[in-house]
Amino acid sequence: MATPTPEPDLHDILARLRRIEGQVRGLQDMIRQGRECEAVLTQVRAVQAALTAVARRVLEHYLTECQKEWAAQPDPRLLTEKLKHTVGLLTKFL
């Protein structure tokens, strides 16, 4: 299992999530104000892109840690299980 996210990455990810939280609150205000559809959808897409960027950072960290674990793994059966798990994560993400 991959180790927890290192402190600098953790702070960056949390900062990104706080910005996304602000964007979502802004979206709620736009809906309440009856803003035009195109403006709302543009903001929705921005939130989606920001969340994708966060997911990419988390996945990148996970794969880097997995690579270290796999290099140290002498048992091919366990390596196969870890690889299957990782493929499952990638499938969900993509």
SEKOL-969050 format. One record per atom (N, C-alpha, C): residue in three letters; residue number from 1; chain; x, y, z; atom name. Coordinates in pm, 1 decimal, decimal comma. Layout:
SEKOL-969050
residuo=Ala | num=NUM | cadena=A | X=X | Y=Y | Z=Z | atomo=CA
...
end
This chain:
SEKOL-969050
residuo=Met | num=1 | cadena=A | X=85,1 | Y=-118,1 | Z=0,0 | atomo=N
residuo=Met | num=1 | cadena=A | X=0,0 | Y=0,0 | Z=0,0 | atomo=CA
residuo=Met | num=1 | cadena=A | X=89,0 | Y=123,6 | Z=0,0 | atomo=C
residuo=Ala | num=2 | cadena=A | X=53,5 | Y=222,3 | Z=-78,3 | atomo=N
residuo=Ala | num=2 | cadena=A | X=133,9 | Y=343,5 | Z=-89,6 | atomo=CA
residuo=Ala | num=2 | cadena=A | X=130,7 | Y=422,1 | Z=40,7 | atomo=C
residuo=Thr | num=3 | cadena=A | X=239,3 | Y=494,8 | Z=64,7 | atomo=N
residuo=Thr | num=3 | cadena=A | X=251,1 | Y=572,6 | Z=187,5 | atomo=CA
residuo=Thr | num=3 | cadena=A | X=168,9 | Y=701,0 | Z=178,9 | atomo=C
residuo=Pro | num=4 | cadena=A | X=145,0 | Y=767,1 | Z=292,2 | atomo=N
residuo=Pro | num=4 | cadena=A | X=70,3 | Y=892,1 | Z=290,3 | atomo=CA
residuo=Pro | num=4 | cadena=A | X=141,3 | Y=997,9 | Z=205,0 | atomo=C
residuo=Thr | num=5 | cadena=A | X=64,3 | Y=1094,4 | Z=162,1 | atomo=N
residuo=Thr | num=5 | cadena=A | X=117,8 | Y=1202,0 | Z=78,2 | atomo=CA
residuo=Thr | num=5 | cadena=A | X=218,0 | Y=1284,9 | Z=157,8 | atomo=C
residuo=Pro | num=6 | cadena=A | X=337,1 | Y=1312,0 | Z=99,0 | atomo=N
residuo=Pro | num=6 | cadena=A | X=436,1 | Y=1393,6 | Z=170,2 | atomo=CA
residuo=Pro | num=6 | cadena=A | X=383,5 | Y=1535,0 | Z=195,5 | atomo=C
residuo=Glu | num=7 | cadena=A | X=436,6 | Y=1597,6 | Z=299,6 | atomo=N
residuo=Glu | num=7 | cadena=A | X=387,5 | Y=1727,2 | Z=347,4 | atomo=CA
residuo=Glu | num=7 | cadena=A | X=376,3 | Y=1835,2 | Z=238,7 | atomo=C
residuo=Pro | num=8 | cadena=A | X=478,4 | Y=1862,0 | Z=156,7 | atomo=N
residuo=Pro | num=8 | cadena=A | X=463,1 | Y=1968,2 | Z=56,2 | atomo=CA
residuo=Pro | num=8 | cadena=A | X=349,9 | Y=1939,1 | Z=-42,3 | atomo=C
residuo=Asp | num=9 | cadena=A | X=340,2 | Y=1814,6 | Z=-86,5 | atomo=N
residuo=Asp | num=9 | cadena=A | X=231,5 | Y=1777,8 | Z=-177,4 | atomo=CA
residuo=Asp | num=9 | cadena=A | X=96,6 | Y=1787,8 | Z=-107,9 | atomo=C
residuo=Leu | num=10 | cadena=A | X=91,9 | Y=1748,3 | Z=17,7 | atomo=N
residuo=Leu | num=10 | cadena=A | X=-31,5 | Y=1755,2 | Z=94,3 | atomo=CA
residuo=Leu | num=10 | cadena=A | X=-81,2 | Y=1898,6 | Z=102,9 | atomo=C
residuo=His | num=11 | cadena=A | X=8,3 | Y=1992,1 | Z=132,3 | atomo=N
residuo=His | num=11 | cadena=A | X=-31,0 | Y=2133,3 | Z=141,8 | atomo=CA
residuo=His | num=11 | cadena=A | X=-80,9 | Y=2184,9 | Z=7,1 | atomo=C
residuo=Asp | num=12 | cadena=A | X=-13,7 | Y=2146,1 | Z=-100,4 | atomo=N
residuo=Asp | num=12 | cadena=A | X=-55,8 | Y=2188,7 | Z=-234,0 | atomo=CA
residuo=Asp | num=12 | cadena=A | X=-193,0 | Y=2133,2 | Z=-268,5 | atomo=C
residuo=Ile | num=13 | cadena=A | X=-213,0 | Y=2005,9 | Z=-241,1 | atomo=N
residuo=Ile | num=13 | cadena=A | X=-341,8 | Y=1943,0 | Z=-271,4 | atomo=CA
residuo=Ile | num=13 | cadena=A | X=-453,6 | Y=2007,0 | Z=-189,6 | atomo=C
residuo=Leu | num=14 | cadena=A | X=-427,6 | Y=2030,1 | Z=-61,7 | atomo=N
residuo=Leu | num=14 | cadena=A | X=-530,3 | Y=2092,8 | Z=22,6 | atomo=CA
residuo=Leu | num=14 | cadena=A | X=-561,4 | Y=2234,7 | Z=-23,0 | atomo=C
residuo=Ala | num=15 | cadena=A | X=-459,5 | Y=2308,4 | Z=-66,2 | atomo=N
residuo=Ala | num=15 | cadena=A | X=-482,4 | Y=2444,0 | Z=-117,7 | atomo=CA
residuo=Ala | num=15 | cadena=A | X=-568,5 | Y=2439,1 | Z=-244,2 | atomo=C
residuo=Arg | num=16 | cadena=A | X=-539,5 | Y=2344,5 | Z=-329,8 | atomo=N
residuo=Arg | num=16 | cadena=A | X=-619,3 | Y=2328,5 | Z=-451,6 | atomo=CA
residuo=Arg | num=16 | cadena=A | X=-764,9 | Y=2295,6 | Z=-417,3 | atomo=C
residuo=Leu | num=17 | cadena=A | X=-783,7 | Y=2207,7 | Z=-318,8 | atomo=N
residuo=Leu | num=17 | cadena=A | X=-919,8 | Y=2170,1 | Z=-279,5 | atomo=CA
residuo=Leu | num=17 | cadena=A | X=-995,3 | Y=2287,9 | Z=-218,4 | atomo=C
residuo=Arg | num=18 | cadena=A | X=-924,3 | Y=2373,2 | Z=-144,5 | atomo=N
residuo=Arg | num=18 | cadena=A | X=-990,8 | Y=2493,2 | Z=-89,9 | atomo=CA
residuo=Arg | num=18 | cadena=A | X=-1034,8 | Y=2586,3 | Z=-203,1 | atomo=C
residuo=Arg | num=19 | cadena=A | X=-950,7 | Y=2601,6 | Z=-306,0 | atomo=N
residuo=Arg | num=19 | cadena=A | X=-990,1 | Y=2684,3 | Z=-420,8 | atomo=CA
residuo=Arg | num=19 | cadena=A | X=-1111,6 | Y=2624,7 | Z=-491,1 | atomo=C
residuo=Ile | num=20 | cadena=A | X=-1111,2 | Y=2493,4 | Z=-505,4 | atomo=N
residuo=Ile | num=20 | cadena=A | X=-1224,9 | Y=2425,7 | Z=-568,4 | atomo=CA
residuo=Ile | num=20 | cadena=A | X=-1351,0 | Y=2446,6 | Z=-485,4 | atomo=C
residuo=Glu | num=21 | cadena=A | X=-1336,2 | Y=2437,5 | Z=-354,5 | atomo=N
residuo=Glu | num=21 | cadena=A | X=-1450,9 | Y=2460,7 | Z=-265,3 | atomo=CA
residuo=Glu | num=21 | cadena=A | X=-1508,2 | Y=2600,6 | Z=-288,8 | atomo=C
residuo=Gly | num=22 | cadena=A | X=-1419,7 | Y=2699,2 | Z=-303,9 | atomo=N
residuo=Gly | num=22 | cadena=A | X=-1464,9 | Y=2835,5 | Z=-332,8 | atomo=CA
residuo=Gly | num=22 | cadena=A | X=-1534,8 | Y=2844,4 | Z=-467,5 | atomo=C
residuo=Gln | num=23 | cadena=A | X=-1482,0 | Y=2772,9 | Z=-566,0 | atomo=N
residuo=Gln | num=23 | cadena=A | X=-1545,2 | Y=2771,4 | Z=-697,7 | atomo=CA
residuo=Gln | num=23 | cadena=A | X=-1685,6 | Y=2711,7 | Z=-690,1 | atomo=C
residuo=Val | num=24 | cadena=A | X=-1700,6 | Y=2605,9 | Z=-612,4 | atomo=N
residuo=Val | num=24 | cadena=A | X=-1831,7 | Y=2541,4 | Z=-600,1 | atomo=CA
residuo=Val | num=24 | cadena=A | X=-1929,8 | Y=2634,9 | Z=-529,3 | atomo=C
residuo=Arg | num=25 | cadena=A | X=-1882,9 | Y=2704,6 | Z=-426,4 | atomo=N
residuo=Arg | num=25 | cadena=A | X=-1971,3 | Y=2803,0 | Z=-361,6 | atomo=CA
residuo=Arg | num=25 | cadena=A | X=-2011,6 | Y=2911,2 | Z=-460,7 | atomo=C
residuo=Gly | num=26 | cadena=A | X=-1916,8 | Y=2953,0 | Z=-545,1 | atomo=N
residuo=Gly | num=26 | cadena=A | X=-1948,1 | Y=3051,8 | Z=-648,8 | atomo=CA
residuo=Gly | num=26 | cadena=A | X=-2052,1 | Y=2999,2 | Z=-746,8 | atomo=C
residuo=Leu | num=27 | cadena=A | X=-2042,3 | Y=2872,1 | Z=-778,5 | atomo=N
residuo=Leu | num=27 | cadena=A | X=-2142,1 | Y=2810,1 | Z=-866,3 | atomo=CA
residuo=Leu | num=27 | cadena=A | X=-2280,9 | Y=2812,8 | Z=-802,6 | atomo=C
residuo=Gln | num=28 | cadena=A | X=-2285,4 | Y=2783,6 | Z=-674,0 | atomo=N
residuo=Gln | num=28 | cadena=A | X=-2414,0 | Y=2788,4 | Z=-603,8 | atomo=CA
residuo=Gln | num=28 | cadena=A | X=-2473,4 | Y=2928,9 | Z=-612,4 | atomo=C
residuo=Asp | num=29 | cadena=A | X=-2390,1 | Y=3030,2 | Z=-594,7 | atomo=N
residuo=Asp | num=29 | cadena=A | X=-2437,4 | Y=3168,4 | Z=-604,2 | atomo=CA
residuo=Asp | num=29 | cadena=A | X=-2485,8 | Y=3199,6 | Z=-745,6 | atomo=C
residuo=Met | num=30 | cadena=A | X=-2412,8 | Y=3149,9 | Z=-844,7 | atomo=N
residuo=Met | num=30 | cadena=A | X=-2453,6 | Y=3174,1 | Z=-983,4 | atomo=CA
residuo=Met | num=30 | cadena=A | X=-2590,9 | Y=3114,5 | Z=-1010,7 | atomo=C
residuo=Ile | num=31 | cadena=A | X=-2615,8 | Y=2995,0 | Z=-957,7 | atomo=N
residuo=Ile | num=31 | cadena=A | X=-2746,1 | Y=2929,8 | Z=-976,9 | atomo=CA
residuo=Ile | num=31 | cadena=A | X=-2855,0 | Y=3011,3 | Z=-906,6 | atomo=C
residuo=Arg | num=32 | cadena=A | X=-2826,5 | Y=3051,9 | Z=-781,5 | atomo=N
residuo=Arg | num=32 | cadena=A | X=-2924,8 | Y=3132,6 | Z=-706,2 | atomo=CA
residuo=Arg | num=32 | cadena=A | X=-2958,1 | Y=3262,5 | Z=-778,4 | atomo=C
residuo=Gln | num=33 | cadena=A | X=-2857,5 | Y=3321,2 | Z=-842,5 | atomo=N
residuo=Gln | num=33 | cadena=A | X=-2875,9 | Y=3450,0 | Z=-911,0 | atomo=CA
residuo=Gln | num=33 | cadena=A | X=-2938,6 | Y=3434,4 | Z=-1049,2 | atomo=C
residuo=Gly | num=34 | cadena=A | X=-2953,5 | Y=3309,8 | Z=-1092,9 | atomo=N
residuo=Gly | num=34 | cadena=A | X=-3012,9 | Y=3286,5 | Z=-1224,1 | atomo=CA
residuo=Gly | num=34 | cadena=A | X=-2921,3 | Y=3325,3 | Z=-1339,2 | atomo=C
residuo=Arg | num=35 | cadena=A | X=-2791,3 | Y=3309,5 | Z=-1319,2 | atomo=N
residuo=Arg | num=35 | cadena=A | X=-2694,8 | Y=3344,1 | Z=-1424,5 | atomo=CA
residuo=Arg | num=35 | cadena=A | X=-2718,0 | Y=3259,1 | Z=-1548,0 | atomo=C
residuo=Glu | num=36 | cadena=A | X=-2671,4 | Y=3308,2 | Z=-1659,9 | atomo=N
residuo=Glu | num=36 | cadena=A | X=-2695,3 | Y=3238,7 | Z=-1787,0 | atomo=CA
residuo=Glu | num=36 | cadena=A | X=-2624,9 | Y=3103,4 | Z=-1791,2 | atomo=C
residuo=Cys | num=37 | cadena=A | X=-2684,6 | Y=3015,1 | Z=-1866,1 | atomo=N
residuo=Cys | num=37 | cadena=A | X=-2640,9 | Y=2875,8 | Z=-1874,0 | atomo=CA
residuo=Cys | num=37 | cadena=A | X=-2493,6 | Y=2864,2 | Z=-1913,5 | atomo=C
residuo=Glu | num=38 | cadena=A | X=-2451,0 | Y=2937,9 | Z=-2013,3 | atomo=N
residuo=Glu | num=38 | cadena=A | X=-2314,2 | Y=2926,5 | Z=-2061,2 | atomo=CA
residuo=Glu | num=38 | cadena=A | X=-2212,8 | Y=2961,6 | Z=-1952,7 | atomo=C
residuo=Ala | num=39 | cadena=A | X=-2242,3 | Y=3065,4 | Z=-1875,2 | atomo=N
residuo=Ala | num=39 | cadena=A | X=-2151,3 | Y=3105,3 | Z=-1766,9 | atomo=CA
residuo=Ala | num=39 | cadena=A | X=-2143,7 | Y=2997,2 | Z=-1659,6 | atomo=C
residuo=Val | num=40 | cadena=A | X=-2258,2 | Y=2940,2 | Z=-1624,1 | atomo=N
residuo=Val | num=40 | cadena=A | X=-2260,9 | Y=2834,9 | Z=-1523,1 | atomo=CA
residuo=Val | num=40 | cadena=A | X=-2184,3 | Y=2712,3 | Z=-1572,4 | atomo=C
residuo=Leu | num=41 | cadena=A | X=-2210,5 | Y=2672,3 | Z=-1695,9 | atomo=N
residuo=Leu | num=41 | cadena=A | X=-2142,8 | Y=2555,2 | Z=-1749,8 | atomo=CA
residuo=Leu | num=41 | cadena=A | X=-1992,2 | Y=2576,4 | Z=-1763,4 | atomo=C
residuo=Thr | num=42 | cadena=A | X=-1952,0 | Y=2698,3 | Z=-1792,8 | atomo=N
residuo=Thr | num=42 | cadena=A | X=-1809,0 | Y=2729,4 | Z=-1799,0 | atomo=CA
residuo=Thr | num=42 | cadena=A | X=-1745,1 | Y=2708,8 | Z=-1662,4 | atomo=C
residuo=Gln | num=43 | cadena=A | X=-1811,8 | Y=2751,8 | Z=-1557,3 | atomo=N
residuo=Gln | num=43 | cadena=A | X=-1759,4 | Y=2733,2 | Z=-1421,3 | atomo=CA
residuo=Gln | num=43 | cadena=A | X=-1761,7 | Y=2586,9 | Z=-1379,2 | atomo=C
residuo=Val | num=44 | cadena=A | X=-1864,0 | Y=2514,5 | Z=-1419,4 | atomo=N
residuo=Val | num=44 | cadena=A | X=-1870,0 | Y=2371,0 | Z=-1389,8 | atomo=CA
residuo=Val | num=44 | cadena=A | X=-1750,0 | Y=2301,8 | Z=-1452,9 | atomo=C
residuo=Arg | num=45 | cadena=A | X=-1719,7 | Y=2336,5 | Z=-1576,4 | atomo=N
residuo=Arg | num=45 | cadena=A | X=-1605,1 | Y=2275,1 | Z=-1644,7 | atomo=CA
residuo=Arg | num=45 | cadena=A | X=-1474,7 | Y=2310,9 | Z=-1574,5 | atomo=C
residuo=Ala | num=46 | cadena=A | X=-1463,9 | Y=2433,0 | Z=-1524,8 | atomo=N
residuo=Ala | num=46 | cadena=A | X=-1343,0 | Y=2474,3 | Z=-1452,0 | atomo=CA
residuo=Ala | num=46 | cadena=A | X=-1325,9 | Y=2391,7 | Z=-1324,8 | atomo=C
residuo=Val | num=47 | cadena=A | X=-1434,8 | Y=2366,8 | Z=-1254,2 | atomo=N
residuo=Val | num=47 | cadena=A | X=-1429,7 | Y=2283,9 | Z=-1132,9 | atomo=CA
residuo=Val | num=47 | cadena=A | X=-1389,7 | Y=2141,0 | Z=-1169,3 | atomo=C
residuo=Gln | num=48 | cadena=A | X=-1447,1 | Y=2088,0 | Z=-1275,8 | atomo=N
residuo=Gln | num=48 | cadena=A | X=-1411,6 | Y=1952,8 | Z=-1319,3 | atomo=CA
residuo=Gln | num=48 | cadena=A | X=-1262,3 | Y=1943,3 | Z=-1352,7 | atomo=C
residuo=Ala | num=49 | cadena=A | X=-1210,8 | Y=2042,6 | Z=-1422,3 | atomo=N
residuo=Ala | num=49 | cadena=A | X=-1068,9 | Y=2042,3 | Z=-1459,7 | atomo=CA
residuo=Ala | num=49 | cadena=A | X=-980,5 | Y=2050,7 | Z=-1335,1 | atomo=C
residuo=Ala | num=50 | cadena=A | X=-1021,8 | Y=2132,2 | Z=-1238,3 | atomo=N
residuo=Ala | num=50 | cadena=A | X=-944,2 | Y=2146,0 | Z=-1114,7 | atomo=CA
residuo=Ala | num=50 | cadena=A | X=-944,5 | Y=2014,8 | Z=-1035,7 | atomo=C
residuo=Leu | num=51 | cadena=A | X=-1058,3 | Y=1948,6 | Z=-1029,7 | atomo=N
residuo=Leu | num=51 | cadena=A | X=-1065,5 | Y=1820,1 | Z=-960,3 | atomo=CA
residuo=Leu | num=51 | cadena=A | X=-981,4 | Y=1714,3 | Z=-1031,8 | atomo=C
residuo=Thr | num=52 | cadena=A | X=-982,5 | Y=1716,6 | Z=-1162,8 | atomo=N
residuo=Thr | num=52 | cadena=A | X=-899,9 | Y=1623,4 | Z=-1239,3 | atomo=CA
residuo=Thr | num=52 | cadena=A | X=-752,1 | Y=1646,2 | Z=-1209,4 | atomo=C
residuo=Ala | num=53 | cadena=A | X=-712,2 | Y=1772,2 | Z=-1196,9 | atomo=N
residuo=Ala | num=53 | cadena=A | X=-572,6 | Y=1803,5 | Z=-1164,8 | atomo=CA
residuo=Ala | num=53 | cadena=A | X=-535,4 | Y=1750,2 | Z=-1026,7 | atomo=C
residuo=Val | num=54 | cadena=A | X=-625,8 | Y=1761,0 | Z=-930,6 | atomo=N
residuo=Val | num=54 | cadena=A | X=-600,5 | Y=1707,5 | Z=-796,6 | atomo=CA
residuo=Val | num=54 | cadena=A | X=-588,1 | Y=1555,1 | Z=-803,9 | atomo=C
residuo=Ala | num=55 | cadena=A | X=-679,3 | Y=1492,2 | Z=-874,4 | atomo=N
residuo=Ala | num=55 | cadena=A | X=-675,2 | Y=1346,5 | Z=-887,5 | atomo=CA
residuo=Ala | num=55 | cadena=A | X=-544,4 | Y=1302,2 | Z=-952,3 | atomo=C
residuo=Arg | num=56 | cadena=A | X=-499,9 | Y=1377,4 | Z=-1049,6 | atomo=N
residuo=Arg | num=56 | cadena=A | X=-373,7 | Y=1344,3 | Z=-1117,1 | atomo=CA
residuo=Arg | num=56 | cadena=A | X=-256,6 | Y=1351,3 | Z=-1020,3 | atomo=C
residuo=Arg | num=57 | cadena=A | X=-255,1 | Y=1454,9 | Z=-934,1 | atomo=N
residuo=Arg | num=57 | cadena=A | X=-147,3 | Y=1468,2 | Z=-835,1 | atomo=CA
residuo=Arg | num=57 | cadena=A | X=-147,6 | Y=1350,6 | Z=-737,9 | atomo=C
residuo=Val | num=58 | cadena=A | X=-265,3 | Y=1314,4 | Z=-690,6 | atomo=N
residuo=Val | num=58 | cadena=A | X=-276,8 | Y=1202,9 | Z=-596,4 | atomo=CA
residuo=Val | num=58 | cadena=A | X=-233,5 | Y=1073,2 | Z=-664,0 | atomo=C
residuo=Leu | num=59 | cadena=A | X=-278,8 | Y=1052,0 | Z=-785,7 | atomo=N
residuo=Leu | num=59 | cadena=A | X=-243,4 | Y=930,6 | Z=-858,4 | atomo=CA
residuo=Leu | num=59 | cadena=A | X=-93,5 | Y=925,3 | Z=-888,0 | atomo=C
residuo=Glu | num=60 | cadena=A | X=-36,4 | Y=1037,9 | Z=-923,7 | atomo=N
residuo=Glu | num=60 | cadena=A | X=107,7 | Y=1043,4 | Z=-950,0 | atomo=CA
residuo=Glu | num=60 | cadena=A | X=187,0 | Y=1002,5 | Z=-826,0 | atomo=C
residuo=His | num=61 | cadena=A | X=146,9 | Y=1054,8 | Z=-710,6 | atomo=N
residuo=His | num=61 | cadena=A | X=213,5 | Y=1017,4 | Z=-585,8 | atomo=CA
residuo=His | num=61 | cadena=A | X=197,2 | Y=867,5 | Z=-560,2 | atomo=C
residuo=Tyr | num=62 | cadena=A | X=75,5 | Y=819,1 | Z=-576,1 | atomo=N
residuo=Tyr | num=62 | cadena=A | X=48,2 | Y=677,9 | Z=-551,6 | atomo=CA
residuo=Tyr | num=62 | cadena=A | X=136,2 | Y=589,2 | Z=-639,5 | atomo=C
residuo=Leu | num=63 | cadena=A | X=143,8 | Y=621,2 | Z=-767,8 | atomo=N
residuo=Leu | num=63 | cadena=A | X=222,6 | Y=539,2 | Z=-859,6 | atomo=CA
residuo=Leu | num=63 | cadena=A | X=371,5 | Y=546,2 | Z=-829,1 | atomo=C
residuo=Thr | num=64 | cadena=A | X=418,9 | Y=661,8 | Z=-787,6 | atomo=N
residuo=Thr | num=64 | cadena=A | X=560,0 | Y=675,3 | Z=-750,3 | atomo=CA
residuo=Thr | num=64 | cadena=A | X=590,9 | Y=587,1 | Z=-630,1 | atomo=C
residuo=Glu | num=65 | cadena=A | X=502,9 | Y=588,0 | Z=-532,0 | atomo=N
residuo=Glu | num=65 | cadena=A | X=523,0 | Y=504,3 | Z=-414,0 | atomo=CA
residuo=Glu | num=65 | cadena=A | X=510,3 | Y=355,8 | Z=-449,1 | atomo=C
residuo=Cys | num=66 | cadena=A | X=416,5 | Y=322,6 | Z=-536,1 | atomo=N
residuo=Cys | num=66 | cadena=A | X=401,3 | Y=183,7 | Z=-579,2 | atomo=CA
residuo=Cys | num=66 | cadena=A | X=526,6 | Y=134,6 | Z=-649,1 | atomo=C
residuo=Gln | num=67 | cadena=A | X=584,4 | Y=219,6 | Z=-731,3 | atomo=N
residuo=Gln | num=67 | cadena=A | X=706,2 | Y=180,4 | Z=-802,6 | atomo=CA
residuo=Gln | num=67 | cadena=A | X=815,5 | Y=141,9 | Z=-703,3 | atomo=C
residuo=Lys | num=68 | cadena=A | X=828,8 | Y=219,5 | Z=-596,4 | atomo=N
residuo=Lys | num=68 | cadena=A | X=928,7 | Y=188,0 | Z=-493,4 | atomo=CA
residuo=Lys | num=68 | cadena=A | X=897,0 | Y=53,6 | Z=-427,7 | atomo=C
residuo=Glu | num=69 | cadena=A | X=770,0 | Y=31,9 | Z=-394,9 | atomo=N
residuo=Glu | num=69 | cadena=A | X=729,0 | Y=-93,2 | Z=-331,0 | atomo=CA
residuo=Glu | num=69 | cadena=A | X=748,8 | Y=-211,3 | Z=-425,3 | atomo=C
residuo=Trp | num=70 | cadena=A | X=714,1 | Y=-193,2 | Z=-551,5 | atomo=N
residuo=Trp | num=70 | cadena=A | X=726,9 | Y=-301,9 | Z=-648,2 | atomo=CA
residuo=Trp | num=70 | cadena=A | X=872,6 | Y=-340,7 | Z=-668,0 | atomo=C
residuo=Ala | num=71 | cadena=A | X=960,9 | Y=-242,6 | Z=-667,9 | atomo=N
residuo=Ala | num=71 | cadena=A | X=1103,4 | Y=-271,2 | Z=-686,5 | atomo=CA
residuo=Ala | num=71 | cadena=A | X=1156,5 | Y=-357,0 | Z=-571,7 | atomo=C
residuo=Ala | num=72 | cadena=A | X=1098,4 | Y=-340,3 | Z=-454,7 | atomo=N
residuo=Ala | num=72 | cadena=A | X=1143,8 | Y=-415,0 | Z=-337,6 | atomo=CA
residuo=Ala | num=72 | cadena=A | X=1067,0 | Y=-545,8 | Z=-318,0 | atomo=C
residuo=Gln | num=73 | cadena=A | X=971,4 | Y=-575,4 | Z=-406,0 | atomo=N
residuo=Gln | num=73 | cadena=A | X=884,0 | Y=-691,6 | Z=-387,7 | atomo=CA
residuo=Gln | num=73 | cadena=A | X=944,0 | Y=-816,7 | Z=-454,1 | atomo=C
residuo=Pro | num=74 | cadena=A | X=987,8 | Y=-913,1 | Z=-375,5 | atomo=N
residuo=Pro | num=74 | cadena=A | X=1047,1 | Y=-1033,1 | Z=-434,2 | atomo=CA
residuo=Pro | num=74 | cadena=A | X=943,9 | Y=-1136,5 | Z=-482,3 | atomo=C
residuo=Asp | num=75 | cadena=A | X=822,5 | Y=-1129,5 | Z=-432,8 | atomo=N
residuo=Asp | num=75 | cadena=A | X=721,7 | Y=-1231,8 | Z=-464,6 | atomo=CA
residuo=Asp | num=75 | cadena=A | X=637,1 | Y=-1188,4 | Z=-585,3 | atomo=C
residuo=Pro | num=76 | cadena=A | X=649,8 | Y=-1257,9 | Z=-698,6 | atomo=N
residuo=Pro | num=76 | cadena=A | X=574,6 | Y=-1219,5 | Z=-818,5 | atomo=CA
residuo=Pro | num=76 | cadena=A | X=423,1 | Y=-1225,5 | Z=-800,5 | atomo=C
residuo=Arg | num=77 | cadena=A | X=374,3 | Y=-1315,5 | Z=-713,6 | atomo=N
residuo=Arg | num=77 | cadena=A | X=228,4 | Y=-1323,3 | Z=-691,2 | atomo=CA
residuo=Arg | num=77 | cadena=A | X=177,7 | Y=-1196,0 | Z=-624,7 | atomo=C
residuo=Leu | num=78 | cadena=A | X=250,8 | Y=-1147,7 | Z=-523,8 | atomo=N
residuo=Leu | num=78 | cadena=A | X=210,0 | Y=-1023,2 | Z=-457,7 | atomo=CA
residuo=Leu | num=78 | cadena=A | X=222,1 | Y=-905,6 | Z=-552,6 | atomo=C
residuo=Leu | num=79 | cadena=A | X=325,3 | Y=-907,6 | Z=-634,1 | atomo=N
residuo=Leu | num=79 | cadena=A | X=343,3 | Y=-802,6 | Z=-733,3 | atomo=CA
residuo=Leu | num=79 | cadena=A | X=225,6 | Y=-799,6 | Z=-830,6 | atomo=C
residuo=Thr | num=80 | cadena=A | X=179,8 | Y=-916,8 | Z=-871,2 | atomo=N
residuo=Thr | num=80 | cadena=A | X=64,6 | Y=-926,6 | Z=-960,8 | atomo=CA
residuo=Thr | num=80 | cadena=A | X=-60,6 | Y=-870,4 | Z=-893,8 | atomo=C
residuo=Glu | num=81 | cadena=A | X=-80,3 | Y=-899,7 | Z=-766,8 | atomo=N
residuo=Glu | num=81 | cadena=A | X=-196,3 | Y=-846,0 | Z=-694,2 | atomo=CA
residuo=Glu | num=81 | cadena=A | X=-190,8 | Y=-693,5 | Z=-686,0 | atomo=C
residuo=Lys | num=82 | cadena=A | X=-73,2 | Y=-641,0 | Z=-655,7 | atomo=N
residuo=Lys | num=82 | cadena=A | X=-58,2 | Y=-494,9 | Z=-648,6 | atomo=CA
residuo=Lys | num=82 | cadena=A | X=-83,7 | Y=-430,7 | Z=-784,8 | atomo=C
residuo=Leu | num=83 | cadena=A | X=-37,2 | Y=-495,4 | Z=-889,5 | atomo=N
residuo=Leu | num=83 | cadena=A | X=-58,5 | Y=-443,6 | Z=-1023,4 | atomo=CA
residuo=Leu | num=83 | cadena=A | X=-207,0 | Y=-444,1 | Z=-1059,0 | atomo=C
residuo=Lys | num=84 | cadena=A | X=-277,7 | Y=-551,1 | Z=-1024,1 | atomo=N
residuo=Lys | num=84 | cadena=A | X=-421,9 | Y=-557,9 | Z=-1049,3 | atomo=CA
residuo=Lys | num=84 | cadena=A | X=-495,2 | Y=-445,8 | Z=-975,5 | atomo=C
residuo=His | num=85 | cadena=A | X=-455,4 | Y=-422,9 | Z=-851,0 | atomo=N
residuo=His | num=85 | cadena=A | X=-516,1 | Y=-315,8 | Z=-772,7 | atomo=CA
residuo=His | num=85 | cadena=A | X=-493,7 | Y=-179,8 | Z=-839,9 | atomo=C
residuo=Thr | num=86 | cadena=A | X=-372,8 | Y=-157,4 | Z=-885,1 | atomo=N
residuo=Thr | num=86 | cadena=A | X=-338,2 | Y=-31,4 | Z=-949,7 | atomo=CA
residuo=Thr | num=86 | cadena=A | X=-415,2 | Y=-13,5 | Z=-1081,1 | atomo=C
residuo=Val | num=87 | cadena=A | X=-426,9 | Y=-119,5 | Z=-1158,3 | atomo=N
residuo=Val | num=87 | cadena=A | X=-505,0 | Y=-112,7 | Z=-1282,2 | atomo=CA
residuo=Val | num=87 | cadena=A | X=-650,5 | Y=-79,6 | Z=-1250,1 | atomo=C
residuo=Gly | num=88 | cadena=A | X=-702,8 | Y=-135,9 | Z=-1142,3 | atomo=N
residuo=Gly | num=88 | cadena=A | X=-838,7 | Y=-103,6 | Z=-1100,2 | atomo=CA
residuo=Gly | num=88 | cadena=A | X=-855,2 | Y=43,6 | Z=-1068,0 | atomo=C
residuo=Leu | num=89 | cadena=A | X=-756,7 | Y=101,9 | Z=-999,0 | atomo=N
residuo=Leu | num=89 | cadena=A | X=-761,3 | Y=245,3 | Z=-969,5 | atomo=CA
residuo=Leu | num=89 | cadena=A | X=-757,2 | Y=328,3 | Z=-1096,7 | atomo=C
residuo=Leu | num=90 | cadena=A | X=-669,2 | Y=291,3 | Z=-1186,4 | atomo=N
residuo=Leu | num=90 | cadena=A | X=-660,0 | Y=365,0 | Z=-1312,5 | atomo=CA
residuo=Leu | num=90 | cadena=A | X=-789,8 | Y=354,8 | Z=-1392,8 | atomo=C
residuo=Thr | num=91 | cadena=A | X=-850,2 | Y=238,6 | Z=-1389,6 | atomo=N
residuo=Thr | num=91 | cadena=A | X=-976,3 | Y=220,4 | Z=-1461,4 | atomo=CA
residuo=Thr | num=91 | cadena=A | X=-1085,0 | Y=310,6 | Z=-1403,6 | atomo=C
residuo=Lys | num=92 | cadena=A | X=-1092,6 | Y=318,7 | Z=-1272,3 | atomo=N
residuo=Lys | num=92 | cadena=A | X=-1192,0 | Y=406,5 | Z=-1208,8 | atomo=CA
residuo=Lys | num=92 | cadena=A | X=-1163,5 | Y=553,3 | Z=-1241,2 | atomo=C
residuo=Phe | num=93 | cadena=A | X=-1036,1 | Y=589,3 | Z=-1239,5 | atomo=N
residuo=Phe | num=93 | cadena=A | X=-998,6 | Y=728,9 | Z=-1262,6 | atomo=CA
residuo=Phe | num=93 | cadena=A | X=-1023,8 | Y=769,6 | Z=-1406,3 | atomo=C
residuo=Leu | num=94 | cadena=A | X=-992,3 | Y=681,6 | Z=-1498,5 | atomo=N
residuo=Leu | num=94 | cadena=A | X=-1009,9 | Y=717,1 | Z=-1639,5 | atomo=CA
residuo=Leu | num=94 | cadena=A | X=-1154,1 | Y=697,8 | Z=-1681,4 | atomo=C
end
